[in-house]
């Protein structure tokens, strides 16, 4: 519980614990970016990597994947050695030093 409290000091939700080593609190980006969009518009935006919604969703997915790869010691290798998680891994290391 003490470890979790270091991730979620304010008791916010949603929160995700990855192996007790990494924690993600809140929705990771402002819900305003999704305001006034339908589910199909949001889903459609994910096919366009330069779309602001896609950039945020992909960025968060890569951070979560990088954390999982750290906890699993790089398994599965095909995922953990792909560009997105490798790039996010450097960001994840910097973020870990903030706490």
Secondary structure as UniProt FT lines:
FT   HELIX           2..7
FT   TURN            9..10
FT   STRAND          15..18
FT   TURN            19..21
FT   STRAND          22..25
FT   HELIX           31..34
FT   TURN            35..36
FT   HELIX           39..45
FT   TURN            46..47
FT   TURN            49..50
FT   HELIX           52..71
FT   TURN            72..73
FT   HELIX           77..80
FT   HELIX           83..96
FT   TURN            97..98
//
